Amino acid sequence: MEIGAPRIGSCSKEHQKIYKEWFDVADSDNDGRVTGNNAINFLSMSNLSRQELKQVWAIADSKRQGYLGFKEFVIAMQLVSLVQDGNELSHDILKGDVDFENVKPPKMEGLDELIQRYLSNVTSIQDGLKKLYTRKLKPLEVTYCFNDFVSPLLTNSDFDAKPMVMLLGQYSTGKTTFIKHMLKCSYPGAHIGPEPTTDRFVVVMSGTDERSVPGNTIAVHADMPFTGLNSFGTAFLSKFECSQMPHPLLEHITFVDTPGVLSGEKQRTQRAYDFTGVTAWFAAKCDLILLLFDPHKLDISDEFKRVIYSLRGHDDKIRVVLNKADQVDTQQLMRIYGALMWSLGKVLNTPEVVRVYIGSFNEKPVNEGFTGPIGKALFEKEQEDLLTDLKDIPKKACDRRINEFVKRARAAKIHAYIVGHLKKEMPTFIGKAKTQLRLTDNLEEEFVKVQRDYHLPPGDFPDVENFKEVLRGYSFDRFEKLKPKMIQDVDEMLGYDIPNLLKTLRNPYD
C-alpha cells in the first residue's frame, strides 16, 4: 500500500452521507451500534454468500466488539462493494493498493424500498421526532459539542418518558408531603419531618411493585430517561434514587422530589455535587415545576435565588405554591401573599405575574380555627385549580414535547453559529493561544457579532458566564467550521418536516 493512500474506512463526504442514512436504517434501536441480528437482515440485501459475509464481519469487527459502530459499518460496506466487483476477500486486501476513498457504495437489493418504509413508518408524534432528531438534529449537536455546553444527547427513552413534575423549595416546605397528598399514600423511601429530611433527589414513578432503585443503577438503565445524569458523577448518583410503586396517577405523571435548599455556605460546600446544575437538568426534562413556600419561611436566600436562576428559559413551566397557609389567619395571609409576590418579583425576571396557589396540601383537614369558612372555601378552590393543572399535563405532554424539541433545535443552531464564529476568528498559524484568550474574555461582544451577522434574537443566546466556563476546557482550533448544509437541514426540519408530521398525524376528520 502506498504511503498516504486512503485507508479502509475513509470515504468521500458524499459516500459518508449515504452510509449514514444506511446506518440509521440498519441500527433499528438507534443505539449507535449495528448488532449481529441487524447485520444479518441488512447485509442479506447484498446477495453475497454466507461465507463471504462471515469474512466481511470478521474484518470489519477486527476488535471483536460484537457490533459495528459507524466506522466499522463503512468498512463492511466497502468490503461488500469490493466483493461485488469480483475482488477476493482476505486480510491482505487491507495492504493492497485499493483506493478506499473512491470505492463506490455496494448494490443493495430492496434497500430503497426499506429506506422509504423507514422514513414513512411513523405511527406517533414521538416516533416522528425520534427519527427527525437522529437524521437532522443529532449530527449538528455532535459536530459542535452541544452536549458538553447545553444538554446531553437525547435517547429514545427521553422521547418515550412520561410527563414529569418537579418540586423545589427550602427545607420543610412540604414537598414530600405534597406528593404523598397527591398519591393518597406514602411512597418507598419517603421521609417527612420538621428538620431537613429529604437528603436526595427522588424520582417517584410507576412500577410493578414497591421498591427503591439506587441512582447508579437507574442512570445506566437504557429504558429510563436519566442516563444524562451520569455526567454529574458518583457523588450525585449516590444521592439519587428512583422510587417505584403501582399507582394510577403515576401511570400518567412522574414526580421528582428534591432536597430542601439549604442556606449559607452549606448549600455549596457541603454538597459534593453541582446542585443547581442537577436542578437545571431536571427543569429541562420536566413539564411542570412547583416552587413551594412556607408562610413562616418567606425569605428567599441567595442559595435559593441561584436555584431559581437555574430555571432560566423554563419560566412557562413554573407555578408557585404557598403551602401550609392554614397555619396563619386571614389578615396575616394577605400580608404574607403580598410579601411573597414582592420577593418573587425580584427573583423571577418576568413582566407577567406568576401564578400562586394558596392552600394546605396534606392529609389533615383545613384548620378552620385560623382561616374561617371563607379561607376554607378559598383553599378548596385553589386546590381544585392546581389539580386541574396537574390533570392537564398528560393531555399537553405531546405539545410540550414538540415545544421542547423546537426549543432545543433553535438552541443547537445558535450554538453552532457561536462555535463556527469562534473557529473562524482563530488565526491559521501564529498567536492562537492569545486569540483564544481574547475571544473568551470578550465573549459577550462575540455574541453580539453572531447575533448581528445571522439576525438572531438576543434572548435565545446562552448565559455568557456558563458558556465561558465550558469554553475554557476547549481548544478553539479543534472546533468545526460552520457547515451551512447542517443548518439548512435543521431549518428544513423546523419549517417543513415538523409541520408535515403534525399534519400527517392530526385528526383525520378535520
C-alpha positions as semicolon CSV with decimal commas, in nm:
position;residue;x (nm);y (nm);z (nm)
1;M;0,000;0,000;0,000
2;E;0,138;0,341;-0,091
3;I;0,227;0,582;0,187
4;G;-0,051;0,837;0,218
5;A;-0,306;0,622;0,030
6;P;-0,658;0,640;0,178
7;R;-0,707;0,374;0,445
8;I;-1,004;0,141;0,467
9;G;-1,296;0,317;0,634
10;S;-1,212;0,654;0,480
11;C;-1,460;0,775;0,219
12;S;-1,578;1,089;0,045
13;K;-1,831;1,318;0,214
14;E;-2,091;1,217;-0,043
15;H;-2,045;0,847;0,035
16;Q;-2,033;0,918;0,407
17;K;-2,377;1,079;0,386
18;I;-2,514;0,773;0,202
19;Y;-2,363;0,536;0,460
20;K;-2,503;0,747;0,745
21;E;-2,854;0,706;0,605
22;W;-2,797;0,331;0,565
23;F;-2,654;0,304;0,916
24;D;-2,967;0,470;1,064
25;V;-3,183;0,213;0,885
26;A;-2,965;-0,083;0,995
27;D;-2,944;0,043;1,356
28;S;-3,306;-0,040;1,439
29;D;-3,286;0,060;1,809
30;N;-3,090;0,384;1,750
31;D;-2,815;0,298;1,998
32;G;-2,530;0,373;1,754
33;R;-2,449;0,002;1,707
34;V;-2,538;-0,250;1,437
35;T;-2,553;-0,584;1,619
36;G;-2,539;-0,933;1,468
37;N;-2,913;-0,972;1,405
38;N;-2,937;-0,624;1,249
39;A;-2,638;-0,704;1,027
40;I;-2,785;-1,036;0,909
41;N;-3,104;-0,861;0,794
42;F;-2,926;-0,566;0,634
43;L;-2,630;-0,739;0,467
44;S;-2,854;-1,007;0,315
45;M;-2,960;-0,740;0,061
46;S;-2,607;-0,756;-0,087
47;N;-2,678;-1,110;-0,221
48;L;-2,334;-1,232;-0,105
49;S;-2,290;-1,584;0,027
50;R;-2,295;-1,658;0,400
51;Q;-1,920;-1,740;0,390
52;E;-1,838;-1,406;0,223
53;L;-2,049;-1,212;0,474
54;K;-1,876;-1,402;0,757
55;Q;-1,540;-1,271;0,628
56;V;-1,682;-0,918;0,589
57;W;-1,791;-0,919;0,954
58;A;-1,458;-1,066;1,075
59;I;-1,255;-0,792;0,902
60;A;-1,493;-0,506;0,989
61;D;-1,522;-0,612;1,355
62;S;-1,145;-0,661;1,391
63;K;-1,160;-0,564;1,762
64;R;-1,420;-0,836;1,824
65;Q;-1,664;-0,595;1,989
66;G;-1,966;-0,793;1,874
67;Y;-2,120;-0,496;1,692
68;L;-2,041;-0,244;1,418
69;G;-2,013;0,125;1,502
70;F;-2,046;0,373;1,215
71;K;-1,677;0,346;1,119
72;E;-1,687;-0,036;1,116
73;F;-2,015;-0,023;0,922
74;V;-1,845;0,187;0,649
75;I;-1,562;-0,071;0,634
76;A;-1,818;-0,351;0,596
77;M;-1,994;-0,165;0,313
78;Q;-1,663;-0,104;0,131
79;L;-1,571;-0,473;0,163
80;V;-1,912;-0,578;0,028
81;S;-1,862;-0,344;-0,270
82;L;-1,516;-0,491;-0,341
83;V;-1,651;-0,848;-0,333
84;Q;-1,937;-0,750;-0,566
85;D;-1,673;-0,616;-0,809
86;G;-1,500;-0,957;-0,814
87;N;-1,222;-0,899;-0,559
88;E;-1,120;-1,187;-0,336
89;L;-1,172;-1,109;0,029
90;S;-0,889;-1,156;0,279
91;H;-0,700;-0,958;0,542
92;D;-0,435;-0,891;0,272
93;I;-0,683;-0,665;0,093
94;L;-0,609;-0,403;0,358
95;K;-0,243;-0,400;0,249
96;G;-0,321;-0,369;-0,123
97;D;-0,339;-0,064;-0,345
98;V;-0,715;-0,017;-0,320
99;D;-0,827;0,349;-0,322
100;F;-1,087;0,307;-0,048
101;E;-1,195;0,671;-0,064
102;N;-1,335;0,612;-0,413
103;V;-1,488;0,269;-0,356
104;K;-1,850;0,307;-0,463
105;P;-2,131;0,207;-0,225
106;P;-2,242;-0,153;-0,288
107;K;-2,559;-0,258;-0,465
108;M;-2,820;-0,345;-0,203
109;E;-3,132;-0,509;-0,343
110;G;-3,453;-0,368;-0,192
111;L;-3,274;-0,101;0,014
112;D;-3,453;0,195;-0,146
113;E;-3,791;0,048;-0,053
114;L;-3,665;-0,022;0,300
115;I;-3,544;0,340;0,340
116;Q;-3,878;0,475;0,218
117;R;-4,060;0,243;0,458
118;Y;-3,828;0,351;0,741
119;L;-3,892;0,721;0,674
120;S;-4,267;0,685;0,630
121;N;-4,324;0,432;0,910
122;V;-4,419;0,690;1,171
123;T;-4,706;0,588;1,398
124;S;-4,683;0,865;1,658
125;I;-4,551;1,217;1,712
126;Q;-4,278;1,078;1,942
127;D;-4,171;0,827;1,678
128;G;-4,151;1,103;1,415
129;L;-3,949;1,331;1,645
130;K;-3,707;1,046;1,722
131;K;-3,634;0,995;1,353
132;L;-3,602;1,368;1,282
133;Y;-3,364;1,401;1,577
134;T;-3,145;1,109;1,462
135;R;-3,131;1,221;1,097
136;K;-3,114;1,600;1,121
137;L;-3,058;1,747;1,468
138;K;-2,822;1,497;1,634
139;P;-2,546;1,534;1,366
140;L;-2,541;1,912;1,432
141;E;-2,524;1,860;1,809
142;V;-2,239;1,608;1,782
143;T;-2,038;1,822;1,537
144;Y;-2,044;2,131;1,761
145;C;-2,026;1,958;2,105
146;F;-2,375;2,080;2,204
147;N;-2,396;1,801;2,463
148;D;-2,099;1,943;2,658
149;F;-2,225;2,301;2,662
150;V;-2,603;2,281;2,693
151;S;-2,767;1,940;2,727
152;P;-2,670;1,572;2,685
153;L;-2,770;1,398;2,361
154;L;-3,125;1,265;2,364
155;T;-3,201;0,894;2,378
156;N;-3,515;0,702;2,281
157;S;-3,623;0,694;2,646
158;D;-3,624;1,077;2,654
159;F;-3,894;1,078;2,386
160;D;-4,097;0,797;2,547
161;A;-4,079;0,924;2,908
162;K;-4,395;1,015;3,098
163;P;-4,451;1,384;3,186
164;M;-4,258;1,492;3,497
165;V;-4,341;1,734;3,780
166;M;-4,053;1,867;3,993
167;L;-4,098;2,013;4,341
168;L;-3,848;2,271;4,465
169;G;-3,828;2,469;4,787
170;Q;-3,638;2,529;5,107
171;Y;-3,640;2,253;5,367
172;S;-3,969;2,157;5,536
173;T;-4,195;2,348;5,296
174;G;-4,398;2,029;5,240
175;K;-4,256;1,889;4,914
176;T;-4,264;1,522;5,015
177;T;-4,599;1,569;5,193
178;F;-4,739;1,727;4,875
179;I;-4,651;1,414;4,672
180;K;-4,794;1,194;4,948
181;H;-5,114;1,406;4,940
182;M;-5,144;1,367;4,561
183;L;-5,092;0,989;4,578
184;K;-5,312;0,950;4,891
185;C;-5,037;0,725;5,031
186;S;-4,665;0,726;5,110
187;Y;-4,402;0,608;4,863
188;P;-4,090;0,392;4,926
189;G;-3,811;0,599;5,080
190;A;-4,030;0,898;5,180
191;H;-3,913;1,083;5,494
192;I;-4,116;1,366;5,648
193;G;-4,023;1,589;5,943
194;P;-3,956;1,950;6,054
195;E;-3,580;1,910;6,001
196;P;-3,416;1,875;5,651
197;T;-3,531;1,516;5,590
198;T;-3,513;1,451;5,213
199;D;-3,137;1,442;5,153
200;R;-3,151;1,319;4,793
201;F;-3,326;1,360;4,459
202;V;-3,606;1,102;4,444
203;V;-3,794;1,020;4,124
204;V;-4,135;0,874;4,210
205;M;-4,263;0,672;3,915
206;S;-4,488;0,382;3,819
207;G;-4,362;0,026;3,871
208;T;-4,494;-0,328;3,906
209;D;-4,406;-0,343;4,278
210;E;-4,293;-0,111;4,558
211;R;-3,914;-0,069;4,563
212;S;-3,631;0,186;4,568
213;V;-3,365;0,166;4,297
214;P;-3,021;0,327;4,365
215;G;-2,909;0,616;4,143
216;N;-2,607;0,438;3,992
217;T;-2,836;0,158;3,871
218;I;-3,108;0,383;3,731
219;A;-2,858;0,608;3,548
220;V;-2,731;0,320;3,332
221;H;-3,079;0,187;3,257
222;A;-3,131;0,249;2,884
223;D;-3,511;0,241;2,917
224;M;-3,510;0,528;3,169
225;P;-3,465;0,896;3,072
226;F;-3,192;0,951;3,334
227;T;-2,872;0,839;3,155
228;G;-2,770;1,206;3,117
229;L;-2,725;1,228;3,496
230;N;-2,403;1,023;3,468
231;S;-2,225;1,348;3,382
232;F;-2,276;1,471;3,743
233;G;-2,063;1,187;3,881
234;T;-2,086;0,929;4,156
235;A;-2,116;1,195;4,430
236;F;-2,455;1,293;4,287
237;L;-2,570;0,943;4,189
238;S;-2,523;0,826;4,547
239;K;-2,774;1,099;4,642
240;F;-3,024;1,000;4,374
241;E;-3,278;0,721;4,378
242;C;-3,588;0,603;4,198
243;S;-3,895;0,507;4,398
244;Q;-4,130;0,276;4,208
245;M;-4,482;0,171;4,302
246;P;-4,806;0,071;4,126
247;H;-5,042;0,372;4,127
248;P;-5,299;0,501;3,872
249;L;-5,169;0,862;3,890
250;L;-4,808;0,751;3,835
251;E;-4,912;0,579;3,511
252;H;-4,954;0,930;3,368
253;I;-4,717;1,152;3,572
254;T;-4,373;1,110;3,732
255;F;-4,284;1,324;4,038
256;V;-3,935;1,450;4,122
257;D;-3,881;1,518;4,493
258;T;-3,574;1,730;4,571
259;P;-3,364;1,802;4,882
260;G;-3,455;2,126;5,058
261;V;-3,238;2,420;4,956
262;L;-3,007;2,498;5,248
263;S;-2,900;2,849;5,343
264;G;-2,545;2,971;5,391
265;E;-2,232;2,801;5,261
266;K;-2,369;2,451;5,332
267;Q;-2,555;2,454;5,001
268;R;-2,232;2,486;4,804
269;T;-1,956;2,346;5,022
270;Q;-2,123;2,050;5,196
271;R;-2,290;1,913;4,883
272;A;-2,030;1,728;4,680
273;Y;-2,218;1,776;4,353
274;D;-2,349;2,063;4,141
275;F;-2,695;2,113;4,294
276;T;-2,801;2,396;4,061
277;G;-2,668;2,202;3,760
278;V;-2,879;1,898;3,851
279;T;-3,182;2,122;3,908
280;A;-3,133;2,281;3,564
281;W;-3,106;1,933;3,406
282;F;-3,436;1,821;3,560
283;A;-3,600;2,156;3,475
284;A;-3,530;2,094;3,105
285;K;-3,693;1,750;3,127
286;C;-3,994;1,842;3,344
287;D;-4,335;1,957;3,224
288;L;-4,419;2,147;3,543
289;I;-4,203;2,297;3,819
290;L;-4,367;2,370;4,155
291;L;-4,189;2,617;4,386
292;L;-4,316;2,555;4,740
293;F;-4,308;2,822;5,013
294;D;-4,387;2,807;5,383
295;P;-4,566;3,119;5,526
296;H;-4,314;3,120;5,814
297;K;-4,008;3,098;5,581
298;L;-4,070;3,352;5,305
299;D;-3,713;3,478;5,286
300;I;-3,557;3,373;4,954
301;S;-3,193;3,304;5,040
302;D;-2,906;3,364;4,795
303;E;-2,878;2,988;4,751
304;F;-3,247;2,955;4,662
305;K;-3,208;3,250;4,422
306;R;-2,930;3,061;4,243
307;V;-3,158;2,759;4,212
308;I;-3,441;2,974;4,071
309;Y;-3,198;3,143;3,828
310;S;-3,101;2,796;3,703
311;L;-3,462;2,760;3,580
312;R;-3,398;3,036;3,324
313;G;-3,567;2,955;2,995
314;H;-3,838;2,744;3,162
315;D;-4,049;3,027;3,307
316;D;-4,365;2,891;3,141
317;K;-4,337;2,572;3,349
318;I;-4,309;2,743;3,689
319;R;-4,602;2,751;3,935
320;V;-4,573;2,879;4,292
321;V;-4,745;2,708;4,586
322;L;-4,789;2,889;4,918
323;N;-4,824;2,578;5,133
324;K;-4,936;2,540;5,500
325;A;-5,148;2,854;5,456
326;D;-5,398;2,735;5,720
327;Q;-5,136;2,799;5,991
328;V;-5,199;3,178;5,976
329;D;-5,520;3,383;5,997
330;T;-5,676;3,568;5,702
331;Q;-5,515;3,907;5,777
332;Q;-5,167;3,755;5,810
333;L;-5,225;3,551;5,493
334;M;-5,294;3,869;5,292
335;R;-4,970;4,026;5,417
336;I;-4,772;3,706;5,353
337;Y;-4,914;3,680;4,999
338;G;-4,810;4,041;4,927
339;A;-4,461;3,982;5,070
340;L;-4,421;3,664;4,863
341;M;-4,521;3,840;4,540
342;W;-4,274;4,121;4,616
343;S;-3,991;3,872;4,681
344;L;-4,069;3,673;4,366
345;G;-4,078;3,992;4,158
346;K;-3,708;4,046;4,238
347;V;-3,607;3,688;4,154
348;L;-3,826;3,591;3,858
349;N;-3,732;3,841;3,589
350;T;-4,061;3,831;3,402
351;P;-4,306;4,117;3,343
352;E;-4,601;3,878;3,390
353;V;-4,743;3,789;3,731
354;V;-4,657;3,431;3,828
355;R;-4,947;3,201;3,924
356;V;-4,956;3,137;4,301
357;Y;-5,169;2,860;4,451
358;I;-5,264;2,904;4,817
359;G;-5,354;2,606;5,032
360;S;-5,257;2,338;5,276
361;F;-5,158;2,033;5,077
362;N;-5,156;1,749;5,328
363;E;-5,391;1,477;5,450
364;K;-5,511;1,679;5,753
365;P;-5,838;1,879;5,729
366;V;-5,805;2,258;5,691
367;N;-5,760;2,437;6,025
368;E;-6,079;2,648;6,029
369;G;-5,983;2,797;6,365
370;F;-5,734;3,020;6,178
371;T;-5,887;3,054;5,834
372;G;-6,262;3,054;5,896
373;P;-6,520;2,930;5,642
374;I;-6,411;3,184;5,376
375;G;-6,048;3,066;5,397
376;K;-6,157;2,703;5,376
377;A;-6,360;2,770;5,059
378;L;-6,061;2,957;4,908
379;F;-5,822;2,669;4,981
380;E;-6,061;2,416;4,827
381;K;-6,092;2,622;4,506
382;E;-5,713;2,671;4,487
383;Q;-5,654;2,300;4,537
384;E;-5,908;2,226;4,263
385;D;-5,725;2,464;4,025
386;L;-5,389;2,303;4,100
387;L;-5,530;1,953;4,049
388;T;-5,678;2,067;3,715
389;D;-5,332;2,196;3,618
390;L;-5,179;1,858;3,707
391;K;-5,451;1,662;3,524
392;D;-5,390;1,870;3,210
393;I;-5,022;1,768;3,199
394;P;-5,073;1,430;3,023
395;K;-5,309;1,597;2,770
396;K;-5,049;1,864;2,693
397;A;-4,749;1,627;2,704
398;C;-4,728;1,584;2,327
399;D;-4,749;1,960;2,263
400;R;-4,489;2,017;2,535
401;R;-4,257;1,761;2,375
402;I;-4,281;1,935;2,037
403;N;-4,226;2,270;2,208
404;E;-3,912;2,143;2,387
405;F;-3,784;1,979;2,068
406;V;-3,820;2,302;1,867
407;K;-3,660;2,499;2,152
408;R;-3,367;2,255;2,156
409;A;-3,327;2,275;1,777
410;R;-3,308;2,656;1,790
411;A;-3,061;2,642;2,080
412;A;-2,844;2,393;1,884
413;K;-2,849;2,622;1,579
414;I;-2,738;2,925;1,781
415;H;-2,470;2,713;1,949
416;A;-2,342;2,604;1,606
417;Y;-2,329;2,968;1,490
418;I;-2,128;3,065;1,802
419;V;-1,879;2,777;1,773
420;G;-1,841;2,832;1,397
421;H;-1,777;3,203;1,457
422;L;-1,509;3,132;1,722
423;K;-1,338;2,889;1,483
424;K;-1,346;3,149;1,202
425;E;-1,182;3,412;1,427
426;M;-0,884;3,187;1,504
427;P;-0,556;3,257;1,313
428;T;-0,408;2,987;1,089
429;F;-0,058;2,972;1,239
430;I;0,068;3,225;1,496
431;G;-0,098;3,366;1,810
432;K;-0,365;3,101;1,863
433;A;-0,345;3,099;2,245
434;K;-0,358;3,479;2,266
435;T;-0,655;3,497;2,026
436;Q;-0,845;3,229;2,218
437;L;-0,791;3,418;2,545
438;R;-0,912;3,744;2,386
439;L;-1,222;3,578;2,238
440;T;-1,309;3,416;2,572
441;D;-1,264;3,740;2,768
442;N;-1,476;3,935;2,516
443;L;-1,733;3,662;2,465
444;E;-2,028;3,897;2,516
445;E;-1,906;4,112;2,224
446;E;-1,865;3,799;2,009
447;F;-2,225;3,702;2,091
448;V;-2,338;4,044;1,965
449;K;-2,142;3,991;1,640
450;V;-2,303;3,648;1,586
451;Q;-2,645;3,794;1,662
452;R;-2,592;4,076;1,412
453;D;-2,439;3,857;1,137
454;Y;-2,714;3,595;1,141
455;H;-3,010;3,811;1,258
456;L;-3,075;3,606;1,571
457;P;-3,292;3,710;1,871
458;P;-3,072;3,809;2,171
459;G;-3,299;3,629;2,420
460;D;-3,214;3,291;2,264
461;F;-2,841;3,313;2,344
462;P;-2,694;3,106;2,631
463;D;-2,567;3,253;2,957
464;V;-2,228;3,414;2,889
465;E;-2,060;3,312;3,216
466;N;-2,166;2,946;3,193
467;F;-2,055;2,933;2,829
468;K;-1,715;3,084;2,920
469;E;-1,664;2,824;3,191
470;V;-1,711;2,532;2,949
471;L;-1,510;2,705;2,673
472;R;-1,200;2,715;2,894
473;G;-1,168;2,337;2,859
474;Y;-1,158;2,352;2,478
475;S;-0,908;2,445;2,209
476;F;-1,096;2,667;1,960
477;D;-0,865;2,544;1,686
478;R;-1,026;2,200;1,708
479;F;-1,377;2,334;1,659
480;E;-1,552;2,264;1,328
481;K;-1,620;2,540;1,078
482;L;-1,983;2,634;1,026
483;K;-2,147;2,386;0,788
484;P;-2,438;2,560;0,609
485;K;-2,582;2,224;0,494
486;M;-2,632;2,112;0,855
487;I;-2,802;2,442;0,941
488;Q;-3,019;2,402;0,631
489;D;-3,121;2,051;0,742
490;V;-3,237;2,185;1,080
491;D;-3,420;2,475;0,910
492;E;-3,596;2,224;0,682
493;M;-3,689;2,018;0,985
494;L;-3,839;2,320;1,163
495;G;-4,006;2,470;0,857
496;Y;-4,128;2,160;0,674
497;D;-4,074;1,823;0,846
498;I;-4,233;1,901;1,185
499;P;-4,541;2,081;1,037
500;N;-4,579;1,791;0,793
501;L;-4,553;1,539;1,079
502;L;-4,827;1,721;1,273
503;K;-5,041;1,739;0,960
504;T;-5,000;1,365;0,893
505;L;-5,096;1,266;1,249
506;R;-5,378;1,515;1,307
507;N;-5,746;1,422;1,348
508;P;-5,835;1,253;1,013
509;Y;-6,181;1,414;1,020
510;D;-6,054;1,774;1,045
